[in-house]
Amino acid sequence: MSREIVRTKNFVADAASLIVDLARKSLAERNEFRIALSGGNTPRPVYAKLAEAGLPWEKVIFTFGDERCVPPNDEQSNYRMARESLFDPAKVPQKSIMRISGENEPKMASQEYEQQLGPNFRHDLILLGMGADGHTASLFPGTAALKETKRRVIENFVPKFDAWRITFTLPFINHARHVCFLVNATEHHELIERVLGGDMQYPSACVNPSAGNLFWVLGE
């Protein structure tokens, strides 16, 4: 694994540029680009910028690293955010989007998504965020999904929200060719440095692609 930390005041432009560069390399090498999107507010403007890139969207496969257990039109839906900021503006074809069915029963939704991905699916890029508690995707400190070693997608109960989430597991994340954290670094400075220093009590620090590259784009 190699790691690159980008500290930038041009967060949106630099993040979108990195994604587009990796997309073009994957398209040139494999004629396809497989990218997992993250949720939250931080990546929204990045997705809006990405929508302007003019990529051949029919050759891009979009997946989701996690999802809340809500219908696709719910305000909390990661899919809805991506649809509004990226899919609709860029006119991404529906066949390029692999949505997690958050409206279904959690275990069913996670199993369905794992089957949909297929046994040999490998991402070219997984985008991740980081919460104030050091969580990433829906891998929260102290939750059961952190111990999962066999499954690639799993339902995870998060006590702090008294709610279920669907999430990629650490082995599946670490199987990607590239992983990129998109983080607003104007706050939580101490946490960011602890994670970058490898403090494994934080799930974000457990992301170490076994045969890939790890990027941190820190908006300062």
Residue frames relative to the residue before (quaternion, step in Angstrom):
aa qw qx qy qz dx dy dz
M 1.0000 0.0000 0.0000 0.0000 0.00 0.00 0.00
S 0.1189 -0.7435 0.6506 0.0996 3.53 -1.11 0.75
R 0.1863 -0.7909 0.5762 0.0883 3.57 -1.09 0.69
E 0.0623 -0.7821 0.6200 0.0107 3.53 -1.01 0.92
I 0.1486 -0.7850 0.5987 0.0577 3.55 -0.82 1.05
V 0.1032 -0.7902 0.6038 0.0183 3.56 -0.70 1.14
R 0.0788 -0.7754 0.6263 0.0165 3.56 -0.58 1.17
T 0.0902 0.8454 -0.5056 0.1467 3.55 -0.41 1.21
K 0.3400 -0.6955 0.5929 0.2217 3.50 -1.30 0.54
N 0.6668 0.4165 -0.2849 0.5484 3.58 1.34 -0.02
F 0.0608 -0.8839 0.4630 0.0254 3.51 0.93 1.07
V 0.7084 0.4763 -0.2819 0.4379 3.58 0.67 -1.09
A 0.6927 0.4766 -0.2844 0.4605 3.58 0.81 -0.99
D 0.6923 0.4799 -0.2901 0.4542 3.59 0.89 -0.89
A 0.6387 0.5163 -0.3280 0.4668 3.58 1.02 -0.77
A 0.6712 0.4924 -0.2992 0.4665 3.58 0.88 -0.93
S 0.6365 0.5382 -0.3241 0.4474 3.58 1.01 -0.80
L 0.6420 0.5181 -0.3201 0.4657 3.57 0.98 -0.84
I 0.6586 0.5107 -0.3068 0.4596 3.58 0.93 -0.92
V 0.6696 0.4984 -0.3012 0.4609 3.60 0.90 -0.94
D 0.6351 0.5288 -0.3355 0.4521 3.61 0.98 -0.80
L 0.6763 0.4770 -0.2913 0.4798 3.59 0.93 -0.89
A 0.6141 0.5457 -0.3434 0.4551 3.57 1.08 -0.72
R 0.6877 0.4866 -0.2938 0.4516 3.58 0.82 -0.93
K 0.6287 0.5224 -0.3350 0.4686 3.58 1.06 -0.70
S 0.6650 0.4942 -0.3041 0.4702 3.58 0.94 -0.86
L 0.6488 0.5148 -0.3159 0.4629 3.57 0.97 -0.83
A 0.6553 0.5043 -0.3108 0.4686 3.58 1.03 -0.77
E 0.7263 0.4467 -0.2399 0.4642 3.58 1.00 -0.83
R 0.8401 0.1616 -0.0271 0.5171 3.58 0.90 -0.94
N 0.4049 -0.7381 0.4472 0.3020 3.58 1.33 -0.01
E 0.7150 0.3051 -0.2371 0.5826 3.55 1.20 0.62
F 0.1156 -0.7707 0.6224 0.0729 3.56 -1.21 0.57
R 0.1136 -0.8036 0.5840 0.0178 3.54 -0.58 1.22
I 0.0512 0.8196 -0.5611 0.1035 3.57 -0.47 1.23
A 0.2289 -0.7473 0.6097 0.1321 3.56 -1.00 0.91
L 0.2893 -0.7732 0.5461 0.1421 3.56 -0.82 1.03
S 0.3055 -0.7153 0.5962 0.1988 3.54 -1.25 0.55
G 0.4424 -0.6914 0.5063 0.2646 3.55 -1.27 0.34
G 0.5176 0.6464 -0.4675 0.3094 3.55 -1.26 -0.40
N 0.6462 -0.5538 0.3764 0.3661 3.55 -1.32 0.05
T 0.5812 0.6375 -0.3784 0.3355 3.60 1.04 -0.70
P 0.7616 0.3968 -0.2555 0.4441 3.66 0.75 -0.84
R 0.4365 0.7329 -0.4554 0.2547 3.61 1.17 -0.31
P 0.7172 0.4176 -0.2906 0.4762 3.68 0.70 -0.88
V 0.5783 0.5614 -0.3755 0.4575 3.59 1.20 -0.48
Y 0.6509 0.5046 -0.3111 0.4742 3.58 0.98 -0.83
A 0.6313 0.5317 -0.3326 0.4562 3.57 1.02 -0.79
K 0.6488 0.4975 -0.3026 0.4898 3.58 1.06 -0.79
L 0.6407 0.5383 -0.3141 0.4484 3.56 1.01 -0.86
A 0.5983 0.5900 -0.3491 0.4149 3.58 1.10 -0.70
E 0.6739 0.4990 -0.2801 0.4673 3.57 1.23 -0.51
A 0.5035 0.7212 -0.3856 0.2787 3.58 1.29 -0.22
G 0.3473 -0.7754 0.4736 0.2322 3.58 1.18 -0.39
L 0.2756 0.7675 -0.5279 0.2372 3.57 1.08 0.67
P 0.5234 -0.6035 0.4754 0.3686 3.62 -1.18 0.38
W 0.2398 -0.8467 0.4579 0.1266 3.54 0.28 1.32
E 0.5909 0.5766 -0.3744 0.4222 3.60 1.14 -0.46
K 0.6961 0.4272 -0.2632 0.5135 3.60 1.28 -0.28
V 0.5974 0.5349 -0.3576 0.4787 3.56 1.32 0.19
I 0.1666 -0.7564 0.6247 0.0997 3.56 -1.02 0.84
F 0.1495 -0.7957 0.5845 0.0541 3.56 -0.64 1.16
T 0.0029 -0.7629 0.6465 0.0026 3.55 -0.95 0.93
F 0.3726 -0.7110 0.5480 0.2352 3.58 -1.31 -0.03
G 0.4378 -0.7221 0.4804 0.2370 3.55 -0.84 1.03
D 0.7844 -0.0802 0.0269 0.6144 3.56 1.23 -0.40
E 0.0888 -0.7828 0.6132 0.0580 3.53 -1.30 0.26
R 0.4433 -0.6418 0.5536 0.2918 3.52 -1.22 0.59
C 0.4946 -0.6635 0.4755 0.2984 3.57 -1.13 0.60
V 0.4059 0.6669 -0.4933 0.3837 3.51 0.48 1.34
P 0.6126 -0.5397 0.4129 0.4037 3.62 -1.22 0.32
P 0.6605 -0.5679 0.3277 0.3657 3.62 -1.15 0.52
N 0.6995 0.4435 -0.2805 0.4851 3.60 1.16 -0.38
D 0.4383 0.7009 -0.4519 0.3354 3.59 1.29 0.03
E 0.5902 -0.6029 0.4084 0.3484 3.58 -1.08 0.72
Q 0.6891 0.4856 -0.2767 0.4613 3.59 1.15 -0.60
S 0.5019 0.6921 -0.4051 0.3240 3.60 1.25 -0.20
N 0.4222 -0.6905 0.5301 0.2531 3.58 -0.87 0.97
Y 0.6088 0.5536 -0.3460 0.4507 3.55 1.09 -0.70
R 0.6493 0.5194 -0.3302 0.4468 3.58 0.90 -0.89
M 0.6437 0.5221 -0.3289 0.4528 3.60 0.93 -0.86
A 0.6796 0.4806 -0.2905 0.4720 3.58 0.91 -0.90
R 0.6255 0.5378 -0.3394 0.4520 3.57 1.03 -0.74
E 0.7030 0.4772 -0.2719 0.4519 3.57 0.86 -0.97
S 0.7616 0.4036 -0.2102 0.4614 3.58 0.93 -0.89
L 0.8176 0.2418 -0.0858 0.5155 3.59 1.08 -0.70
F 0.7362 0.4625 -0.2766 0.4094 3.59 0.52 -1.14
D 0.7109 0.4456 -0.2662 0.4745 3.58 0.81 -0.98
P 0.6837 0.4813 -0.3192 0.4462 3.66 0.75 -0.90
A 0.7351 0.4127 -0.2315 0.4855 3.60 1.00 -0.81
K 0.3393 -0.7528 0.4864 0.2856 3.58 1.33 -0.18
V 0.1206 0.8039 -0.5619 0.1532 3.55 0.87 1.04
P 0.4376 -0.7017 0.4830 0.2878 3.64 -0.76 0.93
Q 0.6041 -0.6074 0.3842 0.3442 3.55 -1.03 0.84
K 0.6357 0.5564 -0.3354 0.4170 3.60 1.04 -0.70
S 0.6333 0.5365 -0.3254 0.4531 3.58 1.27 -0.29
I 0.6869 0.4840 -0.2542 0.4788 3.59 1.29 -0.27
M 0.1027 -0.7730 0.6251 0.0342 3.56 -0.81 1.08
R 0.1136 -0.8379 0.5337 0.0119 3.55 -0.09 1.36
I 0.3914 -0.6600 0.5816 0.2699 3.57 -1.15 0.68
S 0.3604 -0.7426 0.5252 0.2068 3.59 -0.83 1.01
G 0.1208 -0.8524 0.5078 0.0326 3.55 0.37 1.29
E 0.5987 0.5729 -0.3594 0.4291 3.58 1.23 -0.33
N 0.6144 0.5571 -0.3474 0.4376 3.59 1.23 -0.31
E 0.6717 -0.4440 0.3830 0.4528 3.57 -1.30 0.19
P 0.6056 -0.6425 0.3178 0.3457 3.63 -0.76 1.05
K 0.6894 0.4701 -0.3057 0.4585 3.60 0.77 -0.94
M 0.6381 0.5221 -0.3220 0.4654 3.56 1.01 -0.82
A 0.6584 0.5259 -0.3080 0.4416 3.57 0.93 -0.94
S 0.6790 0.4881 -0.3003 0.4589 3.59 0.91 -0.88
Q 0.6637 0.5005 -0.3046 0.4651 3.59 0.97 -0.84
E 0.6317 0.5334 -0.3245 0.4595 3.57 1.01 -0.82
Y 0.6795 0.4905 -0.3005 0.4554 3.58 0.92 -0.90
E 0.6285 0.5290 -0.3341 0.4621 3.57 1.01 -0.78
Q 0.6600 0.4942 -0.3008 0.4792 3.59 1.00 -0.81
Q 0.6335 0.5418 -0.3239 0.4474 3.55 1.04 -0.79
L 0.6494 0.5166 -0.3120 0.4627 3.57 1.03 -0.79
G 0.3466 -0.7432 0.5009 0.2767 3.59 1.04 -0.73
P 0.6591 -0.5908 0.3182 0.3396 3.57 -1.18 0.56
N 0.7789 0.3564 -0.1757 0.4853 3.61 1.08 -0.61
F 0.3398 0.7734 -0.4790 0.2386 3.58 1.24 0.35
R 0.0265 0.7791 -0.6254 0.0335 3.56 -0.90 0.97
H 0.3711 -0.7415 0.5185 0.2090 3.57 -0.81 1.00
D 0.4190 -0.6503 0.5689 0.2791 3.51 -1.21 0.60
L 0.7954 -0.0260 0.0415 0.6042 3.57 1.12 -0.72
I 0.0854 -0.7510 0.6524 0.0554 3.54 -1.02 0.88
L 0.2246 -0.7622 0.5961 0.1155 3.56 -0.78 1.07
L 0.0416 -0.7987 0.6001 -0.0139 3.55 -0.97 0.92
G 0.2388 -0.7148 0.6281 0.1936 3.51 -1.32 0.36
M 0.2603 -0.7452 0.5773 0.2089 3.55 -1.27 -0.15
G 0.3251 -0.7643 0.5311 0.1678 3.56 -0.85 1.03
A 0.7014 -0.4825 0.3362 0.4028 3.55 -1.32 0.20
D 0.6820 0.4328 -0.2813 0.5181 3.59 1.28 -0.27
G 0.5935 -0.6003 0.3482 0.4075 3.57 1.28 0.17
H 0.4544 0.6834 -0.4685 0.3271 3.61 1.21 0.15
T 0.0760 -0.7615 0.6388 0.0788 3.52 -1.31 0.35
A 0.7464 0.1338 -0.2304 0.6098 3.55 -1.04 0.87
S 0.6197 -0.4740 0.3468 0.5206 3.65 -0.62 -1.02
L 0.3542 0.6881 -0.5200 0.3614 3.51 1.00 1.03
F 0.0363 -0.8330 0.5503 -0.0458 3.54 0.00 1.37
P 0.6234 -0.5451 0.3925 0.4003 3.61 -1.11 0.61
G 0.8423 0.2202 -0.1661 0.4632 3.54 -0.99 0.89
T 0.5833 0.5938 -0.3851 0.3985 3.62 1.21 0.00
A 0.6766 -0.5605 0.3230 0.3517 3.52 -1.22 0.67
A 0.6148 0.5972 -0.3580 0.3703 3.60 0.99 -0.77
L 0.5706 0.6123 -0.3810 0.3929 3.60 1.14 -0.51
K 0.7056 0.4630 -0.2590 0.4698 3.58 1.15 -0.58
E 0.4912 0.6821 -0.4228 0.3385 3.58 1.27 -0.14
T 0.1049 -0.8285 0.5496 0.0240 3.59 -0.78 1.03
K 0.7237 0.4536 -0.2463 0.4581 3.60 1.17 -0.46
R 0.7261 0.4206 -0.2516 0.4822 3.58 0.89 -0.89
R 0.4045 -0.7141 0.5221 0.2318 3.55 -1.23 0.54
V 0.7561 0.1423 -0.0811 0.6336 3.56 1.21 -0.62
I 0.0440 0.8214 -0.5643 0.0705 3.56 -0.86 0.91
E 0.4603 -0.6199 0.5524 0.3141 3.54 -1.28 0.48
N 0.0519 -0.8144 0.5778 -0.0173 3.59 -0.89 0.91
F 0.2690 -0.7595 0.5695 0.1627 3.58 -0.71 1.06
V 0.1632 -0.7923 0.5858 0.0494 3.57 -0.83 1.08
P 0.3441 -0.7922 0.4621 0.2010 3.61 -0.15 1.27
K 0.6347 0.5606 -0.3503 0.4002 3.62 0.94 -0.78
F 0.7404 0.3280 -0.2031 0.5505 3.58 1.21 -0.48
D 0.3017 -0.7614 0.5035 0.2750 3.58 1.33 -0.18
A 0.5987 0.5539 -0.3325 0.4735 3.54 0.99 0.88
W 0.4388 -0.6653 0.5390 0.2724 3.52 -1.30 0.47
R 0.0942 -0.7510 0.6490 0.0772 3.52 -1.26 0.55
I 0.3091 -0.6824 0.6182 0.2379 3.55 -1.32 0.30
T 0.0622 0.8383 -0.5336 0.0931 3.59 -0.75 0.99
F 0.5093 -0.5554 0.5443 0.3687 3.53 -1.30 0.40
T 0.3923 -0.6906 0.5505 0.2571 3.57 -1.19 0.55
L 0.6796 -0.4996 0.3456 0.4112 3.57 -1.25 0.34
P 0.6516 0.5081 -0.3559 0.4366 3.66 0.82 -0.76
F 0.6640 0.4963 -0.3113 0.4646 3.59 1.01 -0.78
I 0.6237 0.5222 -0.3344 0.4759 3.59 1.01 -0.77
N 0.7229 0.4580 -0.2475 0.4544 3.57 0.85 -0.97
H 0.5746 0.5778 -0.3697 0.4465 3.58 1.33 -0.05
A 0.5245 0.6729 -0.3953 0.3404 3.60 1.23 -0.31
R 0.5641 -0.5855 0.4598 0.3571 3.55 -1.24 0.44
H 0.7870 0.0039 0.0161 0.6168 3.56 1.08 -0.76
V 0.0756 -0.7557 0.6481 0.0569 3.56 -1.16 0.67
C 0.0424 -0.8129 0.5808 -0.0080 3.57 -0.93 0.90
F 0.2438 -0.7404 0.6126 0.1304 3.55 -0.83 1.06
L 0.1344 -0.7474 0.6469 0.0704 3.56 -1.01 0.93
V 0.0812 0.8423 -0.5144 0.1391 3.56 -0.24 1.29
N 0.3547 -0.6801 0.6012 0.2243 3.54 -1.06 0.86
A 0.1374 -0.8475 0.5117 0.0321 3.57 -0.24 1.30
T 0.4235 0.7015 -0.4795 0.3140 3.59 1.18 0.35
E 0.7588 0.1974 -0.1516 0.6020 3.57 1.32 -0.12
H 0.7788 0.3292 -0.2558 0.4687 3.58 -1.32 0.21
H 0.1078 0.8385 -0.5252 0.0968 3.60 1.02 0.82
E 0.6772 0.5054 -0.3029 0.4406 3.58 0.84 -0.99
L 0.6385 0.5272 -0.3223 0.4588 3.59 0.98 -0.84
I 0.6486 0.5272 -0.3200 0.4461 3.57 0.87 -0.94
E 0.6858 0.4779 -0.2933 0.4640 3.58 0.87 -0.90
R 0.6200 0.5312 -0.3463 0.4620 3.61 1.05 -0.66
V 0.6623 0.4953 -0.3026 0.4738 3.55 0.94 -0.88
L 0.6635 0.4944 -0.3042 0.4720 3.58 0.90 -0.88
G 0.6611 0.5045 -0.2910 0.4730 3.55 1.20 -0.59
G 0.5655 -0.6544 0.3534 0.3564 3.58 1.29 -0.01
D 0.3213 0.7479 -0.5188 0.2614 3.59 1.13 0.56
M 0.2692 -0.8462 0.4449 0.1162 3.54 -0.10 1.38
Q 0.4701 0.6410 -0.4752 0.3772 3.62 1.18 0.15
Y 0.6778 0.4335 -0.2737 0.5271 3.57 1.29 -0.32
P 0.5041 -0.6832 0.4340 0.3012 3.62 -0.67 1.03
S 0.6115 0.5718 -0.3594 0.4122 3.60 1.01 -0.72
A 0.6493 0.5240 -0.3150 0.4524 3.59 1.11 -0.66
C 0.6207 0.5569 -0.3318 0.4409 3.59 1.27 -0.31
V 0.5401 0.6011 -0.4077 0.4251 3.58 1.28 0.00
N 0.2161 0.7522 -0.5825 0.2194 3.53 -0.43 1.31
P 0.2681 -0.7942 0.5178 0.1712 3.61 0.07 1.22
S 0.4502 -0.7392 0.4363 0.2461 3.57 -0.64 1.15
A 0.8038 0.0720 -0.0262 0.5899 3.57 1.05 -0.71
G 0.6165 0.5380 -0.3308 0.4701 3.55 1.09 0.73
N 0.5272 -0.6203 0.4849 0.3197 3.53 -1.35 -0.15
L 0.2367 -0.7658 0.5887 0.1047 3.53 -1.11 0.82
F 0.0817 -0.7897 0.6078 0.0136 3.56 -0.81 1.06
W 0.0948 -0.7351 0.6651 0.0905 3.51 -1.23 0.64
V 0.0741 -0.7661 0.6375 0.0333 3.58 -0.70 1.09
L 0.0843 -0.8291 0.5519 -0.0300 3.54 -0.36 1.34
G 0.2610 -0.7851 0.5462 0.1309 3.57 -0.51 1.19
E 0.0148 -0.8283 0.5580 -0.0476 3.57 -0.40 1.22
